[in-house]
Amino acid sequence: MAEADFFRTNAPADTPHVFSVTDLTRQVRDVLEGAIGSIWVEGEVCNYRRQSSGHQYFTLKDDKCQISCVLFYRPTMRLKQIPLADGMQVQVRGNLTVYEARGQYQINVQVIQSAGAGLLQAKFEALKKKLDAEGLFDSARKRTLPEFPTSVGLITSPTGAVIRDMLNILERRAPWVHIVISPVRVQGEGAAQEIAKAIAEFNSHESPHVDVLVVGRGGGSAEDLSQFNEEILARAIFESVIPVVSAVGHEIDFTIADFVADLRAPTPSAAAELIVPDRTDMIRRLASHGNTISRSVIDAIEHWKRRLDFAARGALFREPGNLITGAWQSVDLAEKALRLAAQSKLGESGERVRDLFGKLRAHRPDQHLELKRHALATLATHLGQRLGRRMQMAHHAVGQAGSLLRILAPEATLQRGFSITTDDTGALLRSSKSAGRGKRIHTRLADGNLTSVVE
């Protein structure tokens, strides 16, 4: 835009137009927003500060220039927002504008990502396209998870809230399920190889059998989740004989592992709820089915009884004599047969219900706890026995050392008729040459001391 266009006014050419600061600033803002608008800028974060309102202010700089940035708080940005700090290299997208109160141009930021996020996204899209063409994402080949798994394999970090949340949910919903944990790194170089190796080990004959595998971690930045976009992990999930559930990040996060897995869970906690049935719901459903069966059998008995009564009354009015007697006998036989059939059906249904309740009771948490208490008590007993033996051995060794010390003590030597001789300084005399003529010497005996002068 030419200078004449920028400062166009309706005043005569020879009359200078004087702008107010506000008017000038607004025209500059309009020019910037209209000519540049939304842009991507990369630089280093400095002067970062976060207000109590949630708004974030910082400066983006390179080796020559800098520009102010503001990221206004929005409730929807919590999950995808990366934590900022001075010194970070980031890419921001936003609208170039002017902060009128200070006449300062700035970027109103809408999106922030690490400087390498663009490369990560390009790599993600390329690998996704390649694996999709090979059929790794084909829904037809994905397996259905078992409705009642007895064992579950968890491949995740052994520390943090994710593993605790999953274990709590699995224990609450299905305490009979056996859980096998394979601790791995879930971010950083080499984490994808560790996770792929864990999947292969679960599929080997040496590993304990599990019915379903869960590969998971909590939320994070694109770099944090990048290991779940590695080809080696995608192929390990594809080749797994055991069904695999991917539970990576938050609901809005998608990784290559999600597309290959047999089931994608929005969060690790959701994965724990999806792979096992709820014990409380199972008990309620069993009770409901039992009541339905009982009502159906009772209704059937009443229905046939009414039909038999109706048939008996019809036979009574149609035929006299022996025919009536035969009809009643037929009715009695039919009723007995129906009762036997109904009792048999009730017995089978009751046995089925009792069997299901028995299975539930067999996996009650209190029984598992009792087994653990018994094992702990046995361990404590063995530990006490071993500690007692060690104490006896130590006491015996101390006694032997004390006896040896008493034998070798100077007092014991003196009691056997020996003596100890020193000079005036207390130095021990080991040779007669050390005691010259006229010197005083001191002799210690078992029952006292003697002082002598050498002649």
Secondary structure as a PSIPRED ss2 file (coil, helix, strand):
# PSIPRED VFORMAT (PSIPRED V4.0)

   1 M C   1.000  0.000  0.000
   2 A C   1.000  0.000  0.000
   3 E H   0.000  1.000  0.000
   4 A H   0.000  1.000  0.000
   5 D H   0.000  1.000  0.000
   6 F H   0.000  1.000  0.000
   7 F C   1.000  0.000  0.000
   8 R C   1.000  0.000  0.000
   9 T C   1.000  0.000  0.000
  10 N C   1.000  0.000  0.000
  11 A C   1.000  0.000  0.000
  12 P C   1.000  0.000  0.000
  13 A C   1.000  0.000  0.000
  14 D C   1.000  0.000  0.000
  15 T C   1.000  0.000  0.000
  16 P C   1.000  0.000  0.000
  17 H C   1.000  0.000  0.000
  18 V C   1.000  0.000  0.000
  19 F C   1.000  0.000  0.000
  20 S C   1.000  0.000  0.000
  21 V H   0.000  1.000  0.000
  22 T H   0.000  1.000  0.000
  23 D H   0.000  1.000  0.000
  24 L H   0.000  1.000  0.000
  25 T H   0.000  1.000  0.000
  26 R H   0.000  1.000  0.000
  27 Q H   0.000  1.000  0.000
  28 V H   0.000  1.000  0.000
  29 R H   0.000  1.000  0.000
  30 D H   0.000  1.000  0.000
  31 V H   0.000  1.000  0.000
  32 L H   0.000  1.000  0.000
  33 E H   0.000  1.000  0.000
  34 G H   0.000  1.000  0.000
  35 A H   0.000  1.000  0.000
  36 I C   1.000  0.000  0.000
  37 G C   1.000  0.000  0.000
  38 S E   0.000  0.000  1.000
  39 I E   0.000  0.000  1.000
  40 W E   0.000  0.000  1.000
  41 V E   0.000  0.000  1.000
  42 E E   0.000  0.000  1.000
  43 G E   0.000  0.000  1.000
  44 E E   0.000  0.000  1.000
  45 V E   0.000  0.000  1.000
  46 C E   0.000  0.000  1.000
  47 N E   0.000  0.000  1.000
  48 Y E   0.000  0.000  1.000
  49 R E   0.000  0.000  1.000
  50 R E   0.000  0.000  1.000
  51 Q C   1.000  0.000  0.000
  52 S C   1.000  0.000  0.000
  53 S C   1.000  0.000  0.000
  54 G C   1.000  0.000  0.000
  55 H C   1.000  0.000  0.000
  56 Q E   0.000  0.000  1.000
  57 Y E   0.000  0.000  1.000
  58 F E   0.000  0.000  1.000
  59 T E   0.000  0.000  1.000
  60 L E   0.000  0.000  1.000
  61 K E   0.000  0.000  1.000
  62 D C   1.000  0.000  0.000
  63 D C   1.000  0.000  0.000
  64 K C   1.000  0.000  0.000
  65 C C   1.000  0.000  0.000
  66 Q E   0.000  0.000  1.000
  67 I E   0.000  0.000  1.000
  68 S E   0.000  0.000  1.000
  69 C E   0.000  0.000  1.000
  70 V E   0.000  0.000  1.000
  71 L E   0.000  0.000  1.000
  72 F C   1.000  0.000  0.000
  73 Y C   1.000  0.000  0.000
  74 R C   1.000  0.000  0.000
  75 P H   0.000  1.000  0.000
  76 T H   0.000  1.000  0.000
  77 M H   0.000  1.000  0.000
  78 R C   1.000  0.000  0.000
  79 L C   1.000  0.000  0.000
  80 K C   1.000  0.000  0.000
  81 Q C   1.000  0.000  0.000
  82 I C   1.000  0.000  0.000
  83 P C   1.000  0.000  0.000
  84 L C   1.000  0.000  0.000
  85 A C   1.000  0.000  0.000
  86 D C   1.000  0.000  0.000
  87 G C   1.000  0.000  0.000
  88 M C   1.000  0.000  0.000
  89 Q E   0.000  0.000  1.000
  90 V E   0.000  0.000  1.000
  91 Q E   0.000  0.000  1.000
  92 V E   0.000  0.000  1.000
  93 R E   0.000  0.000  1.000
  94 G E   0.000  0.000  1.000
  95 N E   0.000  0.000  1.000
  96 L E   0.000  0.000  1.000
  97 T E   0.000  0.000  1.000
  98 V E   0.000  0.000  1.000
  99 Y E   0.000  0.000  1.000
 100 E C   1.000  0.000  0.000
 101 A C   1.000  0.000  0.000
 102 R C   1.000  0.000  0.000
 103 G C   1.000  0.000  0.000
 104 Q E   0.000  0.000  1.000
 105 Y E   0.000  0.000  1.000
 106 Q E   0.000  0.000  1.000
 107 I E   0.000  0.000  1.000
 108 N E   0.000  0.000  1.000
 109 V E   0.000  0.000  1.000
 110 Q E   0.000  0.000  1.000
 111 V E   0.000  0.000  1.000
 112 I E   0.000  0.000  1.000
 113 Q E   0.000  0.000  1.000
 114 S E   0.000  0.000  1.000
 115 A C   1.000  0.000  0.000
 116 G C   1.000  0.000  0.000
 117 A H   0.000  1.000  0.000
 118 G H   0.000  1.000  0.000
 119 L H   0.000  1.000  0.000
 120 L H   0.000  1.000  0.000
 121 Q H   0.000  1.000  0.000
 122 A H   0.000  1.000  0.000
 123 K H   0.000  1.000  0.000
 124 F H   0.000  1.000  0.000
 125 E H   0.000  1.000  0.000
 126 A H   0.000  1.000  0.000
 127 L H   0.000  1.000  0.000
 128 K H   0.000  1.000  0.000
 129 K H   0.000  1.000  0.000
 130 K H   0.000  1.000  0.000
 131 L H   0.000  1.000  0.000
 132 D H   0.000  1.000  0.000
 133 A H   0.000  1.000  0.000
 134 E H   0.000  1.000  0.000
 135 G C   1.000  0.000  0.000
 136 L C   1.000  0.000  0.000
 137 F C   1.000  0.000  0.000
 138 D C   1.000  0.000  0.000
 139 S H   0.000  1.000  0.000
 140 A H   0.000  1.000  0.000
 141 R H   0.000  1.000  0.000
 142 K C   1.000  0.000  0.000
 143 R C   1.000  0.000  0.000
 144 T C   1.000  0.000  0.000
 145 L C   1.000  0.000  0.000
 146 P C   1.000  0.000  0.000
 147 E C   1.000  0.000  0.000
 148 F C   1.000  0.000  0.000
 149 P C   1.000  0.000  0.000
 150 T C   1.000  0.000  0.000
 151 S E   0.000  0.000  1.000
 152 V E   0.000  0.000  1.000
 153 G E   0.000  0.000  1.000
 154 L E   0.000  0.000  1.000
 155 I E   0.000  0.000  1.000
 156 T E   0.000  0.000  1.000
 157 S C   1.000  0.000  0.000
 158 P C   1.000  0.000  0.000
 159 T C   1.000  0.000  0.000
 160 G C   1.000  0.000  0.000
 161 A H   0.000  1.000  0.000
 162 V H   0.000  1.000  0.000
 163 I H   0.000  1.000  0.000
 164 R H   0.000  1.000  0.000
 165 D H   0.000  1.000  0.000
 166 M H   0.000  1.000  0.000
 167 L H   0.000  1.000  0.000
 168 N H   0.000  1.000  0.000
 169 I H   0.000  1.000  0.000
 170 L H   0.000  1.000  0.000
 171 E H   0.000  1.000  0.000
 172 R H   0.000  1.000  0.000
 173 R H   0.000  1.000  0.000
 174 A C   1.000  0.000  0.000
 175 P C   1.000  0.000  0.000
 176 W C   1.000  0.000  0.000
 177 V C   1.000  0.000  0.000
 178 H E   0.000  0.000  1.000
 179 I E   0.000  0.000  1.000
 180 V E   0.000  0.000  1.000
 181 I E   0.000  0.000  1.000
 182 S E   0.000  0.000  1.000
 183 P E   0.000  0.000  1.000
 184 V C   1.000  0.000  0.000
 185 R C   1.000  0.000  0.000
 186 V C   1.000  0.000  0.000
 187 Q C   1.000  0.000  0.000
 188 G C   1.000  0.000  0.000
 189 E C   1.000  0.000  0.000
 190 G C   1.000  0.000  0.000
 191 A H   0.000  1.000  0.000
 192 A H   0.000  1.000  0.000
 193 Q H   0.000  1.000  0.000
 194 E H   0.000  1.000  0.000
 195 I H   0.000  1.000  0.000
 196 A H   0.000  1.000  0.000
 197 K H   0.000  1.000  0.000
 198 A H   0.000  1.000  0.000
 199 I H   0.000  1.000  0.000
 200 A H   0.000  1.000  0.000
 201 E H   0.000  1.000  0.000
 202 F H   0.000  1.000  0.000
 203 N H   0.000  1.000  0.000
 204 S C   1.000  0.000  0.000
 205 H C   1.000  0.000  0.000
 206 E C   1.000  0.000  0.000
 207 S C   1.000  0.000  0.000
 208 P C   1.000  0.000  0.000
 209 H C   1.000  0.000  0.000
 210 V C   1.000  0.000  0.000
 211 D C   1.000  0.000  0.000
 212 V E   0.000  0.000  1.000
 213 L E   0.000  0.000  1.000
 214 V E   0.000  0.000  1.000
 215 V E   0.000  0.000  1.000
 216 G E   0.000  0.000  1.000
 217 R E   0.000  0.000  1.000
 218 G C   1.000  0.000  0.000
 219 G C   1.000  0.000  0.000
 220 G C   1.000  0.000  0.000
 221 S C   1.000  0.000  0.000
 222 A H   0.000  1.000  0.000
 223 E H   0.000  1.000  0.000
 224 D H   0.000  1.000  0.000
 225 L H   0.000  1.000  0.000
 226 S H   0.000  1.000  0.000
 227 Q H   0.000  1.000  0.000
 228 F H   0.000  1.000  0.000
 229 N H   0.000  1.000  0.000
 230 E C   1.000  0.000  0.000
 231 E H   0.000  1.000  0.000
 232 I H   0.000  1.000  0.000
 233 L H   0.000  1.000  0.000
 234 A H   0.000  1.000  0.000
 235 R H   0.000  1.000  0.000
 236 A H   0.000  1.000  0.000
 237 I H   0.000  1.000  0.000
 238 F H   0.000  1.000  0.000
 239 E H   0.000  1.000  0.000
 240 S C   1.000  0.000  0.000
 241 V C   1.000  0.000  0.000
 242 I C   1.000  0.000  0.000
 243 P C   1.000  0.000  0.000
 244 V E   0.000  0.000  1.000
 245 V E   0.000  0.000  1.000
 246 S E   0.000  0.000  1.000
 247 A E   0.000  0.000  1.000
 248 V E   0.000  0.000  1.000
 249 G C   1.000  0.000  0.000
 250 H C   1.000  0.000  0.000
 251 E C   1.000  0.000  0.000
 252 I C   1.000  0.000  0.000
 253 D C   1.000  0.000  0.000
 254 F C   1.000  0.000  0.000
 255 T C   1.000  0.000  0.000
 256 I H   0.000  1.000  0.000
 257 A H   0.000  1.000  0.000
 258 D H   0.000  1.000  0.000
 259 F H   0.000  1.000  0.000
 260 V H   0.000  1.000  0.000
 261 A C   1.000  0.000  0.000
 262 D C   1.000  0.000  0.000
 263 L E   0.000  0.000  1.000
 264 R E   0.000  0.000  1.000
 265 A C   1.000  0.000  0.000
 266 P C   1.000  0.000  0.000
 267 T C   1.000  0.000  0.000
 268 P H   0.000  1.000  0.000
 269 S H   0.000  1.000  0.000
 270 A H   0.000  1.000  0.000
 271 A H   0.000  1.000  0.000
 272 A H   0.000  1.000  0.000
 273 E H   0.000  1.000  0.000
 274 L H   0.000  1.000  0.000
 275 I H   0.000  1.000  0.000
 276 V C   1.000  0.000  0.000
 277 P C   1.000  0.000  0.000
 278 D C   1.000  0.000  0.000
 279 R H   0.000  1.000  0.000
 280 T H   0.000  1.000  0.000
 281 D H   0.000  1.000  0.000
 282 M H   0.000  1.000  0.000
 283 I H   0.000  1.000  0.000
 284 R H   0.000  1.000  0.000
 285 R H   0.000  1.000  0.000
 286 L H   0.000  1.000  0.000
 287 A H   0.000  1.000  0.000
 288 S H   0.000  1.000  0.000
 289 H H   0.000  1.000  0.000
 290 G H   0.000  1.000  0.000
 291 N H   0.000  1.000  0.000
 292 T H   0.000  1.000  0.000
 293 I H   0.000  1.000  0.000
 294 S H   0.000  1.000  0.000
 295 R H   0.000  1.000  0.000
 296 S H   0.000  1.000  0.000
 297 V H   0.000  1.000  0.000
 298 I H   0.000  1.000  0.000
 299 D H   0.000  1.000  0.000
 300 A H   0.000  1.000  0.000
 301 I H   0.000  1.000  0.000
 302 E H   0.000  1.000  0.000
 303 H H   0.000  1.000  0.000
 304 W H   0.000  1.000  0.000
 305 K H   0.000  1.000  0.000
 306 R H   0.000  1.000  0.000
 307 R H   0.000  1.000  0.000
 308 L H   0.000  1.000  0.000
 309 D H   0.000  1.000  0.000
 310 F H   0.000  1.000  0.000
 311 A H   0.000  1.000  0.000
 312 A H   0.000  1.000  0.000
 313 R H   0.000  1.000  0.000
 314 G H   0.000  1.000  0.000
 315 A H   0.000  1.000  0.000
 316 L H   0.000  1.000  0.000
 317 F H   0.000  1.000  0.000
 318 R H   0.000  1.000  0.000
 319 E C   1.000  0.000  0.000
 320 P C   1.000  0.000  0.000
 321 G C   1.000  0.000  0.000
 322 N H   0.000  1.000  0.000
 323 L H   0.000  1.000  0.000
 324 I H   0.000  1.000  0.000
 325 T H   0.000  1.000  0.000
 326 G H   0.000  1.000  0.000
 327 A H   0.000  1.000  0.000
 328 W H   0.000  1.000  0.000
 329 Q H   0.000  1.000  0.000
 330 S H   0.000  1.000  0.000
 331 V H   0.000  1.000  0.000
 332 D H   0.000  1.000  0.000
 333 L H   0.000  1.000  0.000
 334 A H   0.000  1.000  0.000
 335 E H   0.000  1.000  0.000
 336 K H   0.000  1.000  0.000
 337 A H   0.000  1.000  0.000
 338 L H   0.000  1.000  0.000
 339 R H   0.000  1.000  0.000
 340 L H   0.000  1.000  0.000
 341 A H   0.000  1.000  0.000
 342 A H   0.000  1.000  0.000
 343 Q H   0.000  1.000  0.000
 344 S H   0.000  1.000  0.000
 345 K H   0.000  1.000  0.000
 346 L H   0.000  1.000  0.000
 347 G H   0.000  1.000  0.000
 348 E H   0.000  1.000  0.000
 349 S H   0.000  1.000  0.000
 350 G H   0.000  1.000  0.000
 351 E H   0.000  1.000  0.000
 352 R H   0.000  1.000  0.000
 353 V H   0.000  1.000  0.000
 354 R H   0.000  1.000  0.000
 355 D H   0.000  1.000  0.000
 356 L H   0.000  1.000  0.000
 357 F H   0.000  1.000  0.000
 358 G H   0.000  1.000  0.000
 359 K H   0.000  1.000  0.000
 360 L H   0.000  1.000  0.000
 361 R H   0.000  1.000  0.000
 362 A H   0.000  1.000  0.000
 363 H C   1.000  0.000  0.000
 364 R C   1.000  0.000  0.000
 365 P H   0.000  1.000  0.000
 366 D H   0.000  1.000  0.000
 367 Q H   0.000  1.000  0.000
 368 H H   0.000  1.000  0.000
 369 L H   0.000  1.000  0.000
 370 E H   0.000  1.000  0.000
 371 L H   0.000  1.000  0.000
 372 K H   0.000  1.000  0.000
 373 R H   0.000  1.000  0.000
 374 H H   0.000  1.000  0.000
 375 A H   0.000  1.000  0.000
 376 L H   0.000  1.000  0.000
 377 A H   0.000  1.000  0.000
 378 T H   0.000  1.000  0.000
 379 L H   0.000  1.000  0.000
 380 A H   0.000  1.000  0.000
 381 T H   0.000  1.000  0.000
 382 H H   0.000  1.000  0.000
 383 L H   0.000  1.000  0.000
 384 G H   0.000  1.000  0.000
 385 Q H   0.000  1.000  0.000
 386 R H   0.000  1.000  0.000
 387 L H   0.000  1.000  0.000
 388 G H   0.000  1.000  0.000
 389 R H   0.000  1.000  0.000
 390 R H   0.000  1.000  0.000
 391 M H   0.000  1.000  0.000
 392 Q H   0.000  1.000  0.000
 393 M H   0.000  1.000  0.000
 394 A H   0.000  1.000  0.000
 395 H H   0.000  1.000  0.000
 396 H H   0.000  1.000  0.000
 397 A H   0.000  1.000  0.000
 398 V H   0.000  1.000  0.000
 399 G H   0.000  1.000  0.000
 400 Q H   0.000  1.000  0.000
 401 A H   0.000  1.000  0.000
 402 G H   0.000  1.000  0.000
 403 S H   0.000  1.000  0.000
 404 L H   0.000  1.000  0.000
 405 L H   0.000  1.000  0.000
 406 R H   0.000  1.000  0.000
 407 I H   0.000  1.000  0.000
 408 L H   0.000  1.000  0.000
 409 A C   1.000  0.000  0.000
 410 P H   0.000  1.000  0.000
 411 E H   0.000  1.000  0.000
 412 A H   0.000  1.000  0.000
 413 T H   0.000  1.000  0.000
 414 L H   0.000  1.000  0.000
 415 Q H   0.000  1.000  0.000
 416 R C   1.000  0.000  0.000
 417 G C   1.000  0.000  0.000
 418 F C   1.000  0.000  0.000
 419 S C   1.000  0.000  0.000
 420 I E   0.000  0.000  1.000
 421 T E   0.000  0.000  1.000
 422 T E   0.000  0.000  1.000
 423 D C   1.000  0.000  0.000
 424 D C   1.000  0.000  0.000
 425 T C   1.000  0.000  0.000
 426 G C   1.000  0.000  0.000
 427 A C   1.000  0.000  0.000
 428 L E   0.000  0.000  1.000
 429 L C   1.000  0.000  0.000
 430 R C   1.000  0.000  0.000
 431 S C   1.000  0.000  0.000
 432 S H   0.000  1.000  0.000
 433 K H   0.000  1.000  0.000
 434 S H   0.000  1.000  0.000
 435 A C   1.000  0.000  0.000
 436 G C   1.000  0.000  0.000
 437 R C   1.000  0.000  0.000
 438 G C   1.000  0.000  0.000
 439 K C   1.000  0.000  0.000
 440 R E   0.000  0.000  1.000
 441 I E   0.000  0.000  1.000
 442 H E   0.000  0.000  1.000
 443 T E   0.000  0.000  1.000
 444 R E   0.000  0.000  1.000
 445 L E   0.000  0.000  1.000
 446 A C   1.000  0.000  0.000
 447 D C   1.000  0.000  0.000
 448 G E   0.000  0.000  1.000
 449 N E   0.000  0.000  1.000
 450 L E   0.000  0.000  1.000
 451 T E   0.000  0.000  1.000
 452 S E   0.000  0.000  1.000
 453 V E   0.000  0.000  1.000
 454 V C   1.000  0.000  0.000
 455 E C   1.000  0.000  0.000
